[in-house]
Amino acid sequence: MLLFRACVPGRPVQCLPEPSAKTACAFEKNRARGKRSLPQSPNRDARLRGELLLPGIWISAVSLSLAGCAYLPKDSKPAIPIAPPTIAATVASVAPEAVSVTAEWPQNFWWRGLECPELDQVMHLALTSNPDLRATLDRVHQAWAMAAGARSRYLPSGEVRPWLANSVFGVWGFPGSSFFGPFGANSFFFWDIIPLFTSYHVDLWGEDRARVRAAVGEARAEESEVAVARLLLGATVARRYVRLAAAEEELRLARRRESIAGELLSLSRVRGSRGVDSLFPVHTAEERLEAARQDVAGLARECQTVRNEIARLAGQGPDWGRALAVSEASFPRRFPLPERIPFDLLGHRPDVAVACWRAQAAANQLKVAKTAFFPNLNLVAWLGFQTLNFPTIFLNPALPLMYMAGPAITLPIFQGGRLTAQLETVAEEYHIAVERYNSVLLSAVQQVADSLAYWQEAAKDLEAQERAVKAAQANVDLSRRLFASGLNVRQDVLEMQYRLAEEETRLSARHAQHVDSAVGLLVALGGGFEPASIPEWPHKGL
């Protein structure tokens, strides 16, 4: 570091000895002849060689200062972000009769498309009371605070340092180490007081700008992380609520099967005791009754555990979950698809935005690492006192006053490979960030394709199960008409009702799978995420 320093005029730094009478006389004679030099000495040639060598040393030092930068290696394997993959053929493969197309992308409050007011209330409570989501918001505030700290490098810094220290000037046993003349070979205690210190970093190579951009990129990434957390939390709450509604419906149907199985068991026992039937219908009815009871117990336990999970996600206790109202919501059977899925996926997926912002921040960190190979300039100034006698500071403060103001230049000429290793480390971090972005983008496209396939299959299964329920209902109606005409028995009617309850249980499960697939598709499309700004990829020259 080259440091230029100024002191108070009139205060000598070193005391030179007085010249002898012979030397003074020779100097006066030479000055009278128009010569400004001291008398000749036997070591004149050595002094001339030293005088010729000294300018060469200074020229070399100045040349190194002007070209004072370390060797900047080239990138060995530049990372390349992939283009957004298209899935137009995948979307076109969805059967037209199974999907409708809309020009609008899913909105921010995507769960309102499920048409369930109770779910809307639970979702609002979860998005405002979940502690994990609040912690994610705190990380966003922390990231922006760090960005503000990085921006402070644009402004000069000043501070007051209440520093009072004594330092030794001169070393015992080495005469003239710090002072000459009669004070040589002595040591003195200097009292240093430097209460004011200020500095300003001159951003010659864009280092400070790159640091600020990297910090802003991290803050933007944290904002997108909040969107990811909100989306995952909302999807989990919606899916668990849909499962709770299905479990409550299945519990109601299981209790109906239990009642029908109990009535079938009573009739079978009566018919067996009178010798009308064998004991096979009795054992079959007992088996169905026990299976229905097990289903009732298992579904009741599942309903309670799902209620507890929803309460936890909403930031509430188990008692709140017990009182949670679950209505038989009329979930729509088909959800419209946006018509621009292959083109707008990049800007509507929060996890893709996170990876993109982090890659941009890593690119700016790489630029910061490259600026370390160039000279660094700081404007430094300090003001304080230095004296041999401490009371002088109070008796005559102007006498021991000292100050320094000027540039401080750092030349990274010889660093022993430290800068190169640091650059390679940051470059690899950038490459990792770009490859992570590529992986996230491919995963996003895969999730959309998988969600489309699962959604289409769930819609087909739901339609098939609806036809099965209609057939079972027709059998129940037919058996009732036959029983009313005396062509059938009560046991046949109960048998058809039991099968209808089984088919309705399967229909409830298929309906829940269909709604779950719709939620998964909405989440895969980003859940209405609208980024405040989309980052641009840095230039190749970074």
SERO-704696 format. One record per residue (C-alpha): x, y, z. Coordinates in steps of 0.001 Angstrom, whole numbers, padded with zeros to 6 digits, always signed. Example, Ala and Ser with C-alpha at 12.3 -4.5 7.8 and 13.67 -1.06 7.14 Angstrom:
% residues 2
+012300-004500+007800/+013670-001060+007140/
***
This chain:
% residues 542
+000000+000000+000000/+001374+003367-001032/+000402+005957+001546/+001030+009696+001024/+001319+011635+004241/+001452+015302+005190/+002481+016823+008546/+002124+020212+010129/+004650+022689+008700/+007325+023773+011064/+007584+020490+012886/+010814+018617+011997/+010634+014857+011628/+014418+014199+011894/+017275+016248+013339/+020373+016358+011088/+023835+017077+012567/+025515+020450+011997/+028175+020448+009193/+031825+020942+010137/+033787+024186+009453/+035886+022581+006671/+032879+021292+004872/+031087+024630+005152/+034089+026482+003711/+034319+024135+000726/+030613+024461+000127/+030820+028282+000104/+033694+028216-002455/+031823+025928-004785/+028683+028025-004520/+030662+031129-005415/+031827+029403-008648/+028166+028696-009546/+028274+025076-008515/+025680+023683-006171/+027402+020564-005006/+029476+019420-002075/+033239+018911-002338/+034532+015873-004173/+035047+012713-002158/+036920+009496-002909/+033574+007636-003228/+032365+009904-006044/+032020+007100-008605/+030009+004969-006229/+027706+007881-005517/+027278+008538-009242/+026378+004900-009822/+023889+005129-006973/+022424+008314-008443/+022006+006599-011815/+020525+003465-010224/+017993+005342-008098/+015992+006793-011069/+015857+003324-012604/+014396+001927-009395/+011800+004683-009290/+010900+004180-012960/+010419+000469-012333/+008285+001141-009279/+006125+003609-011188/+005757+001149-014077/+004676-001572-011715/+002228+000837-010103/+000665+001764-013425/+000461-001836-014546/-000007-003063-011006/-002464-005894-011487/-002095-009597-011118/-002554-012020-014011/-006270-012650-014570/-006849-016236-015728/-009526-017065-018270/-012612-019117-017531/-011905-022786-018141/-015513-023992-018509/-018085-021239-018853/-021512-022235-017557/-024349-021834-020044/-028019-021589-018988/-030350-023697-021074/-033223-022270-023050/-036725-022758-021604/-037885-026175-022853/-041153-026225-024771/-043966-028566-023837/-046395-027676-026598/-046640-031290-027774/-047241-032472-024205/-050079-029999-023737/-051524-030885-027127/-051547-034579-026159/-054214-033874-023520/-057582-034944-024846/-059621-031897-025914/-062769-033277-024320/-061007-033558-020940/-059754-029982-020724/-060899-026472-021468/-058523-023675-022422/-058508-020147-021099/-056359-017147-021948/-055778-016321-018267/-053043-017733-016100/-053981-019038-012607/-054583-016107-010273/-052765-015409-007017/-055685-016709-004927/-055887-019920-006941/-057637-021937-004218/-060794-019864-004649/-061353-021813-007834/-062282-024757-005619/-065411-022809-004599/-065119-023576-000895/-065577-020627+001513/-064361-022687+004491/-061112-023470+002676/-060649-019772+001883/-060873-018918+005584/-058423-021650+006573/-055990-020551+003846/-056097-016936+004982/-055335-017958+008546/-052476-020222+007471/-050827-017565+005285/-050921-015044+008133/-050201-017214+011186/-047826-019948+010050/-044518-019482+011953/-042363-020991+009190/-043762-018521+006669/-043154-015623+009055/-039545-016780+009460/-039178-016715+005673/-040432-013124+005663/-037854-012243+008318/-035132-013642+006062/-036313-011273+003336/-035921-008293+005691/-032474-009578+006643/-031439-009864+002991/-032540-006311+002221/-030665-005069+005288/-027532-006738+003925/-028166-005070+000569/-028373-001708+002327/-025077-002483+004030/-023480-003236+000661/-024788+000055-000696/-023007+001931+002101/-019710+001399+000236/-020839+004116-002175/-020574+006721+000594/-017520+007823+002600/-017173+006454+006104/-016098+008409+009135/-015683+007461+012751/-014271+008743+015996/-011716+006471+017575/-010981+007259+021230/-007489+005799+020940/-004808+006779+023429/-001622+004754+023179/+002091+005158+023770/+004620+003885+021246/+008369+003461+021491/+010478+005455+019035/+014053+004216+018910/+015543+000859+019788/+017994+000324+022648/+021490-000609+021528/+021199+000718+017973/+022413+004309+017855/+020670+006574+015444/+017833+004142+014807/+015216+006872+015006/+017020+010092+015901/+020375+011556+015030/+022652+013873+016837/+022783+014043+020596/+019506+012096+020885/+020801+009067+019025/+020751+005689+020758/+017874+006831+022959/+014238+005728+023061/+011251+007924+023624/+007594+007365+024401/+005251+009037+021933/+001644+009596+022968/-000723+009013+020016/-004311+010240+020015/-006242+009734+016753/-009897+010576+017425/-011043+011105+013806/-010634+008681+010902/-012382+008755+007504/-012018+006827+004258/-013678+006566+000858/-013309+003712-001596/-013001+004821-005216/-014913+002312-007341/-012568+002174-010307/-013525-001265-011658/-017162-001581-010609/-016494-003659-007502/-018958-001800-005302/-021635-001842-007967/-021208-005591-008382/-021444-006116-004615/-024681-004137-004448/-026147-006033-007399/-025201-009344-005794/-026853-008327-002525/-029968-007147-004354/-030053-010446-006239/-029954-012362-002977/-032762-010192-001591/-034858-010798-004699/-034168-014511-004365/-035369-014433-000771/-038548-012683-001923/-039108-015469-004415/-038411-017972-001623/-041352-016430+000225/-043509-017068-002835/-042276-020670-002899/-043083-021107+000784/-046543-019564+000328/-047239-021800-002641/-046130-024980-000884/-048014-024048+002277/-051182-023254+000342/-050926-026473-001651/-050449-028530+001509/-053393-026882+003270/-055645-027282+000217/-054729-030931-000253/-055190-031782+003406/-058535-029976+003470/-059680-031861+000374/-058583-035102+001987/-060423-034148+005186/-063618-033508+003237/-063233-036870+001476/-062477-038661+004759/-065569-037155+006384/-067667-038331+003421/-066079-041790+003499/-066705-041962+007261/-070376-041241+006680/-070539-043973+004014/-068648-046427+006240/-071180-045912+008995/-073946-046570+006469/-072243-049796+005431/-071931-050726+009097/-075671-050188+009579/-076543-052181+006451/-074172-054998+007434/-075774-055144+010884/-079258-055387+009375/-078065-058063+006942/-076600-060024+009842/-079897-059920+011744/-081894-061126+008714/-079380-063866+007950/-079514-065143+011506/-083337-065197+011417/-083393-067024+008090/-080736-069449+009319/-082535-070178+012562/-085724-071002+010597/-083887-073232+008166/-084522-071016+005145/-080797-070361+004444/-077529-071907+005503/-074969-070304+007768/-072919-068922+004838/-074928-065654+004648/-074511-065277+008425/-070723-065540+008264/-070592-063225+005240/-072654-060608+007081/-070420-060899+010143/-067321-060411+007972/-068826-057311+006335/-069863-055895+009699/-066365-056240+011175/-064785-054748+008040/-067185-051790+008195/-066389-051234+011871/-062653-051239+011136/-063211-048745+008313/-065185-046490+010659/-062453-046578+013297/-059665-045957+010764/-061475-043087+009037/-062354-041453+012354/-058691-041576+013359/-057630-040192+009966/-060118-037329+010232/-058738-036343+013608/-055089-036504+012517/-055825-034462+009386/-057618-031870+011515/-054578-031668+013785/-052284-031242+010783/-054420-028464+009313/-054445-026728+012708/-050653-026877+012863/-050317-025481+009335/-052682-022666+010286/-050638-021870+013381/-053351-023101+015746/-053798-025830+018358/-055616-029184+018171/-058781-027771+019773/-059132-025348+016866/-058906-028288+014474/-061700-030153+016252/-064061-027255+015650/-063048-026865+011988/-066135-026861+009775/-065911-029108+006722/-068666-028766+004167/-069359-030871+001124/-067960-028333-001311/-069043-028524-004911/-065588-028777-006388/-065639-028253-010171/-064931-031338-012243/-062720-029531-014796/-060240-026703-014415/-059257-024601-017453/-055687-024609-018677/-053804-021472-019761/-053014-021484-023443/-049426-020164-023093/-047885-022794-020830/-044719-023415-022914/-043869-019708-023118/-044778-018215-019744/-043520-020931-017419/-040208-019150-016736/-041888-016029-015337/-044594-017808-013313/-042608-020336-011301/-041194-018911-008046/-038558-021646-007719/-037272-020849-011222/-037113-017168-010268/-035143-018077-007123/-032585-020058-009118/-032303-017283-011701/-031740-014549-009082/-029122-016640-007278/-027289-017274-010541/-027261-013542-011216/-025969-012846-007708/-023226-015440-008224/-022290-013739-011510/-021863-010417-009718/-019788-012095-007002/-017589-013425-009811/-017115-009872-011063/-016133-008788-007547/-013537-011566-007448/-012116-010391-010787/-011755-006792-009596/-009377-008039-006890/-006749-008469-009628/-006639-004708-010293/-005267-001846-008179/-007474-000638-005370/-007730+003053-004447/-008948+004483-001145/-008977+008101-000032/-007894+008098+003610/-007659+010915+006146/-007124+011061+009874/-006593+013783+012440/-004945+013443+015804/-002120+014387+018152/+001368+013019+018743/+003715+014288+021418/+006569+013304+023687/+005012+015110+026600/+001405+014239+027306/+000498+017553+029071/+001447+019414+025863/-001839+018267+024326/-003705+020383+026863/-001239+023255+027236/-000599+023896+023513/-002808+021681+021313/-001642+023225+018035/+001937+022059+018553/+001388+018260+018623/-001376+018351+015983/-000903+015825+013188/-002983+014893+010182/-002867+012732+007110/-004858+012983+003900/-004256+011308+000594/-004776+008228-001529/-003962+004717-000375/-003258+002416-003313/-003125-001358-003082/-001272-003142-005892/-001993-006886-006062/+001251-007840-007783/+002478-010847-005809/-000232-012772-003952/+001119-016302-004069/-001892-017663-005968/-004424-016483-003396/-006400-014345-005830/-006446-017089-008460/-007712-019645-005946/-010351-017218-004727/-011443-016523-008304/-011686-020220-009113/-013796-020797-005996/-016246-018027-006884/-016316-019150-010527/-017261-022669-009476/-020013-021251-007283/-021341-019417-010324/-021202-022595-012409/-023054-024478-009681/-025721-021761-009542/-026226-021913-013325/-026477-025708-013320/-028903-025535-010406/-031000-023132-012444/-030945-025580-015363/-031993-028410-013059/-034828-026378-011501/-036104-025374-014936/-036123-028979-016148/-037830-030103-012939/-040487-027411-013400/-041265-028591-016901/-041365-032200-015692/-043784-031293-012905/-046116-029617-015373/-046036-032638-017672/-046584-035083-014788/-049401-032963-013367/-051124-032873-016744/-050909-036663-017063/-052113-037239-013486/-054937-034731-013923/-056131-036325-017153/-056011-039812-015635/-057878-038645-012503/-060570-037037-014662/-061053-040297-016605/-061183-042368-013400/-063732-039960-011937/-065968-040262-014995/-065718-044069-014926/-066563-044195-011219/-069544-041908-011757/-070885-044407-014309/-070338-047214-011793/-072324-045328-009133/-075155-044739-011589/-075267-048472-012333/-075304-049339-008624/-078089-046826-008019/-080081-048392-010852/-079685-051812-009216/-080969-050407-005909/-084008-048878-007613/-084720-052108-009463/-084433-054239-006320/-086831-051901-004488/-089430-052196-007244/-089097-055980-007221/-089422-056029-003430/-092539-053859-003615/-094010-056294-006181/-093241-059298-003986/-090682-060696-006429/-087709-060034-004153/-086734-060189-000479/-085505-057524+001901/-082062-059114+001999/-081566-058509-001759/-082450-054845-001333/-079918-054459+001490/-077300-056206-000610/-077733-053676-003431/-077624-050797-000959/-074365-052105+000510/-072787-052282-002946/-074022-048761-003676/-072326-047500-000488/-069078-049161-001588/-069244-047527-005013/-069995-044135-003461/-066953-044569-001209/-064802-045170-004279/-066424-042161-005952/-065489-039961-002987/-061880-041151-003231/-061800-040561-007011/-063257-037095-006561/-060603-036253-003960/-057877-037505-006332/-059268-035363-009121/-059265-032222-006968/-055785-033101-005681/-054540-033423-009267/-056057-030017-010058/-054261-028496-007063/-051016-030128-008200/-051469-028675-011691/-052130-025199-010326/-049024-025463-008144/-046926-026727-011075/-048028-023677-013075/-046779-021388-010307/-049998-020720-008404/-050448-017240-009844/-046896-016087-009023/-046131-012698-010584/-042519-011597-010046/-041832-007933-009404/-039001-008069-011941/-037338-010828-013911/-033528-010882-013772/-031466-010700-016923/-028546-012969-017526/-025194-011176-017228/-022960-010617-020198/-020360-013210-021078/-017558-010806-020245/-018253-010808-016504/
***
